[in-house]
Amino acid sequence: MGIFGNRKKQTLNAADVSALWFQYMGDSMAICIYKYFIQIVENKKIQSILEFSLQLSESHITKITEFLKNADFQIPKGFTEKDVNLKAPRLFSDDFLLFYTKIMAMHGLTAYGLAITNSDRKDIQDYFCECLVTSKELFQKSAELAKSHSKFISIPAVPSPNEIEFIDRTGFLSNLIGDKRPLNTSEISNIFYNSRKTGLVRSLSLAFGQVAGNEEVRKFMEKNAKLAGKDADSLDAILRQDDLPIPEKWDAEITDSTVSPFSDKLMMFHAALLVNSAVSYYSAALGASLRSDIILNYQQVSLHAIQAGRLCYKILVKHGWMEQQPLAVDRKSLAQRSE
């Protein structure tokens, strides 16, 4: 009874393995990135946040390795010291390092919340709850420090309505012909943050394209930067129609260095991670939008992200950089082998 009980305790379902596997890949990448960031940062307060980020990623790798080993699962290769050049000159400004950390903490909070609800094991749930708490701390620290930097722009505020109102028409046709109502709070929030996250994709792609060694990677990054810039501009245009501020831009925070701090493999994986996340964020925002022009815009930028994700996948596979996730048992192959 004890033996079978232990086996059951160590079992990981597909959702557990998926969450742990992707977190291992992401955190092994983050370790490389933050080790480089710490080498180039000058602002001591930002350095403290970067060191906290590195500490969290390293602790995650230790815990995930324990979970996978106890369940007799292969540990991913992920990213190693071979994927980072700590002697590379500065590629990003200190403010960009802070902005990057804030956005990536937001991505982590979303992923950990989903992982908690998908897991059946209490110890896995508890682990991701811990990740949620520490990522919240990281986000709040980076967000608070960002407030003291003039570069960062706050999300627009709206006045309190004088009375409770109910929608009396969908306005779908009137929106198409230009008679648009003002943006509601959900639309403002989603457009602002999606523009900001898309801006990160553009700036990172610009930087990666500038330093990439492989010509195919370089061309992809250049194309992705243009497409992400176009998508961010389309979201900004909707905010401008209501005279609302747009998110800060970060292209000027990239230096002229052409020496890559990271391997082409790491940069392509990072690009895939961001564009695939964008599909989820755009889809959620689309579902919360009630104006037809916004819906059509989200459909367009989602298509762009899907196309970029598909191209990322092709390049990663072509160069042998795409690590295979654990798969279900291939029953057909087993049956054919036994014949």
matplotlib code that plots the C-alpha trace (Angstrom):
import matplotlib.pyplot as plt

x = [0.0, 2.8, 4.6, 1.6, 0.8, 4.3, 3.9, 0.6, 2.1, 4.9, 2.7, 2.5, -0.4, 0.1, -0.8, 1.8, 4.5, 3.6, 3.8, 7.0, 8.7, 7.9, 8.9, 12.2, 12.8, 11.8, 13.8, 16.9, 16.6, 16.0, 19.1, 21.2, 19.5, 19.7, 23.3, 24.1, 21.8, 23.6, 26.9, 25.8, 23.5, 24.7, 21.7, 21.9, 18.1, 17.5, 20.5, 18.8, 15.6, 17.6, 19.4, 16.1, 14.8, 17.9, 17.5, 13.9, 14.8, 17.6, 15.3, 12.7, 15.1, 16.1, 12.5, 11.4, 14.4, 13.3, 9.7, 10.7, 13.3, 10.9, 8.4, 11.2, 10.9, 13.7, 15.1, 15.1, 18.4, 17.0, 19.7, 23.2, 26.3, 26.9, 23.9, 25.2, 28.2, 28.8, 31.6, 29.3, 29.1, 25.9, 23.0, 20.2, 19.8, 19.1, 15.6, 15.0, 16.2, 13.6, 10.8, 11.7, 11.6, 8.2, 6.7, 8.1, 6.8, 3.4, 3.8, 4.8, 1.8, -0.5, 1.2, 1.4, -2.3, -3.2, -0.8, -2.4, -5.9, -4.7, -2.8, -4.3, -1.4, -1.4, 2.4, 2.5, -0.3, 1.5, 4.7, 3.0, 1.3, 4.7, 5.8, 2.7, 3.6, 7.2, 6.4, 3.9, 6.7, 9.0, 6.2, 5.4, 9.1, 9.7, 6.4, 7.1, 10.6, 9.3, 7.1, 10.2, 11.5, 10.1, 10.4, 7.4, 3.9, 0.9, -2.3, -4.9, -7.5, -11.2, -13.8, -16.5, -19.9, -22.6, -25.2, -25.7, -26.3, -27.2, -26.2, -29.2, -27.6, -24.7, -23.4, -21.8, -22.9, -22.3, -18.8, -18.0, -19.0, -17.2, -19.8, -17.8, -18.6, -15.6, -13.5, -14.7, -12.3, -11.7, -10.9, -8.5, -6.7, -6.3, -5.3, -2.7, -1.1, -1.2, 0.5, 3.2, 3.8, 3.9, 6.4, 8.6, 8.5, 9.5, 12.4, 13.7, 13.5, 15.3, 18.1, 18.3, 18.3, 21.2, 23.4, 22.2, 24.9, 22.6, 21.3, 17.9, 17.5, 18.5, 16.0, 13.2, 14.0, 14.0, 10.6, 9.2, 10.3, 8.5, 5.3, 5.2, 5.8, 2.9, 0.7, 1.6, 1.0, -2.5, -3.4, -1.9, -4.1, -7.2, -6.1, -5.2, -8.8, -10.0, -7.0, -5.6, -1.8, 0.0, 2.6, 6.3, 8.5, 11.9, 13.7, 16.0, 17.1, 19.0, 22.7, 24.7, 26.5, 26.7, 28.2, 25.5, 25.1, 22.9, 22.9, 20.7, 18.9, 18.0, 16.9, 14.6, 13.1, 12.5, 10.8, 8.6, 7.7, 6.6, 4.6, 2.8, 1.9, 0.7, -1.9, -3.4, -3.4, -5.0, -7.6, -8.6, -8.8, -10.9, -13.4, -13.7, -14.1, -17.5, -16.5, -16.3, -13.2, -11.3, -12.4, -11.3, -7.9, -7.3, -8.2, -5.5, -2.7, -3.6, -3.1, 0.3, 1.4, 0.3, 2.2, 5.3, 5.0, 4.8, 7.9, 9.7, 8.8, 10.2, 13.5, 13.9, 13.2, 15.4, 18.5, 17.9, 17.0, 13.5, 13.5, 10.7, 8.1, 7.2, 4.6, 1.7, 2.4, 2.4, 0.0, 0.0, 3.8, 3.8, 1.1, 3.0, 6.2, 4.5, 3.1]
y = [0.0, 2.3, 1.7, 2.3, 5.4, 6.8, 6.2, 8.0, 10.9, 11.3, 11.2, 14.3, 14.9, 16.5, 20.0, 19.6, 18.6, 21.3, 24.0, 22.8, 22.1, 25.5, 27.2, 25.4, 26.6, 30.1, 30.3, 28.8, 31.5, 34.2, 33.1, 33.8, 37.1, 38.4, 37.4, 39.6, 42.4, 42.5, 42.8, 46.0, 47.7, 50.9, 52.0, 50.3, 50.2, 48.5, 46.2, 45.0, 44.1, 42.3, 40.3, 39.4, 38.2, 36.0, 34.6, 33.6, 31.9, 29.9, 28.8, 27.8, 25.6, 23.8, 23.1, 22.0, 19.7, 18.0, 17.6, 16.1, 13.8, 12.5, 11.7, 10.0, 12.7, 13.8, 17.2, 19.6, 21.0, 24.5, 27.2, 27.2, 29.4, 28.6, 30.8, 34.0, 36.2, 38.0, 40.0, 41.5, 45.3, 47.1, 46.6, 48.1, 51.1, 50.7, 51.9, 49.2, 46.6, 47.7, 47.9, 44.4, 43.0, 44.6, 43.1, 39.7, 39.6, 40.3, 37.3, 35.1, 36.1, 35.1, 31.7, 30.8, 31.5, 29.2, 26.5, 26.5, 25.8, 23.1, 21.0, 18.2, 17.9, 20.1, 20.3, 21.5, 24.0, 25.2, 25.6, 27.8, 29.7, 30.5, 31.6, 33.8, 35.5, 36.1, 37.2, 39.7, 41.0, 41.4, 43.1, 45.5, 46.4, 47.0, 49.0, 51.1, 51.9, 52.7, 55.5, 57.4, 57.3, 60.0, 57.6, 55.5, 56.5, 55.6, 54.1, 56.8, 57.7, 58.2, 60.4, 58.8, 58.8, 61.0, 58.2, 54.5, 53.9, 50.9, 50.3, 50.7, 49.7, 47.5, 50.2, 47.6, 49.3, 52.9, 51.9, 50.6, 53.9, 56.1, 57.0, 55.6, 55.9, 56.7, 53.8, 52.1, 51.3, 47.6, 48.7, 51.4, 49.1, 46.3, 48.5, 50.4, 47.3, 45.3, 48.3, 48.3, 44.6, 44.8, 47.6, 45.3, 42.8, 45.5, 46.8, 43.4, 42.3, 45.4, 44.7, 41.0, 41.7, 44.1, 41.4, 38.1, 36.0, 33.8, 35.7, 33.9, 34.9, 38.5, 38.8, 37.3, 39.8, 42.8, 41.6, 41.0, 44.4, 46.1, 44.0, 44.6, 48.3, 48.4, 46.6, 48.8, 51.9, 50.6, 50.2, 53.7, 55.2, 54.0, 55.7, 58.9, 59.1, 59.7, 62.0, 59.4, 59.0, 56.2, 53.9, 54.8, 53.6, 51.9, 51.8, 54.7, 52.6, 50.2, 51.0, 50.6, 47.4, 44.6, 42.1, 39.6, 38.8, 35.8, 32.8, 32.9, 29.9, 31.9, 34.9, 32.9, 31.1, 34.4, 35.8, 32.7, 33.0, 36.6, 36.3, 33.2, 35.0, 37.9, 35.7, 34.9, 38.6, 39.7, 37.0, 37.9, 41.6, 40.8, 39.0, 42.1, 44.6, 45.8, 48.2, 46.7, 48.6, 47.3, 43.8, 44.0, 45.4, 42.6, 40.0, 41.6, 41.8, 38.3, 37.0, 38.8, 37.1, 33.7, 34.1, 35.2, 32.3, 29.9, 31.3, 31.1, 27.4, 26.7, 28.5, 26.8, 23.3, 23.9, 24.7, 22.0, 24.5, 23.3, 21.0, 18.4, 18.5, 15.2, 13.4, 11.0, 7.3, 6.6, 3.6, 3.2, 2.9, 0.4, -1.7, -1.6, -2.7, -5.7, -6.9]
z = [0.0, 0.9, -2.4, -4.5, -2.4, -3.1, -6.8, -6.9, -5.0, -7.5, -10.6, -12.8, -15.1, -18.6, -17.2, -14.4, -16.8, -19.3, -16.7, -15.2, -18.5, -19.9, -16.7, -16.7, -20.3, -19.5, -16.2, -17.7, -20.4, -17.7, -15.8, -18.9, -19.5, -15.9, -15.5, -18.5, -17.3, -13.9, -15.7, -17.5, -15.1, -13.3, -11.3, -7.9, -7.3, -10.6, -10.0, -6.8, -8.7, -11.4, -8.7, -7.1, -10.6, -11.0, -7.5, -8.3, -11.6, -10.0, -7.2, -9.7, -11.6, -8.4, -7.4, -10.9, -11.2, -8.0, -9.1, -12.5, -11.0, -8.4, -11.2, -13.2, -16.0, -18.2, -17.2, -20.2, -21.5, -21.6, -21.8, -20.3, -19.9, -23.6, -24.5, -22.9, -23.4, -20.2, -21.8, -24.4, -24.2, -23.2, -25.5, -23.4, -21.1, -17.4, -17.8, -20.5, -18.1, -15.5, -18.1, -19.4, -15.8, -15.2, -18.3, -17.8, -14.2, -15.7, -18.0, -15.0, -12.9, -15.7, -16.3, -12.6, -12.1, -14.9, -13.6, -10.2, -11.5, -13.9, -11.3, -9.2, -6.8, -3.7, -3.6, -7.2, -6.5, -3.4, -5.5, -8.1, -5.4, -4.0, -7.5, -7.7, -4.4, -5.3, -8.9, -7.4, -5.2, -8.2, -10.2, -7.4, -6.8, -10.5, -10.9, -7.8, -9.0, -12.5, -11.0, -10.1, -13.6, -16.0, -18.9, -17.6, -18.5, -16.3, -17.8, -18.5, -15.9, -16.6, -14.8, -12.6, -14.3, -12.9, -12.9, -13.7, -17.4, -19.5, -23.1, -25.4, -28.7, -29.9, -32.2, -34.5, -37.7, -36.4, -35.3, -38.8, -40.4, -37.9, -35.3, -32.4, -28.7, -26.4, -25.2, -22.0, -19.1, -20.2, -23.7, -22.5, -20.2, -22.7, -25.5, -23.4, -22.0, -25.3, -27.0, -24.2, -24.5, -28.3, -28.0, -26.0, -28.8, -31.3, -29.2, -28.4, -32.0, -33.1, -30.6, -31.4, -35.2, -34.6, -32.9, -34.4, -36.1, -38.3, -41.3, -41.2, -37.5, -38.3, -41.1, -39.0, -36.2, -38.6, -40.0, -36.6, -35.4, -38.3, -37.8, -34.0, -34.6, -37.0, -34.5, -31.6, -33.8, -34.7, -31.0, -30.2, -32.9, -31.1, -27.9, -29.7, -31.2, -27.6, -26.8, -24.4, -23.7, -25.4, -23.8, -23.7, -26.5, -26.0, -29.3, -28.2, -25.2, -27.4, -28.0, -31.2, -30.1, -32.7, -30.3, -29.2, -25.4, -26.3, -28.6, -31.7, -30.2, -27.1, -29.0, -31.3, -28.3, -26.6, -29.7, -29.9, -26.2, -26.6, -29.8, -28.6, -25.3, -27.5, -29.1, -25.6, -24.6, -27.8, -27.7, -24.1, -25.0, -28.1, -26.0, -23.7, -26.6, -27.7, -30.5, -34.0, -35.0, -32.0, -32.6, -36.2, -35.1, -32.6, -35.2, -37.4, -34.8, -33.6, -37.2, -37.3, -34.0, -35.2, -38.4, -36.5, -34.1, -37.0, -38.6, -35.2, -35.0, -38.5, -37.8, -34.4, -35.9, -38.9, -36.8, -34.2, -31.5, -30.7, -27.7, -27.7, -25.0, -23.4, -25.6, -25.0, -25.7, -29.5, -29.5, -33.3, -33.4, -30.5, -32.3, -35.6, -33.8, -32.3, -35.6]

ax = plt.figure().add_subplot(projection="3d")
ax.plot(x, y, z, "-o")
ax.set_aspect("equal")
plt.show()
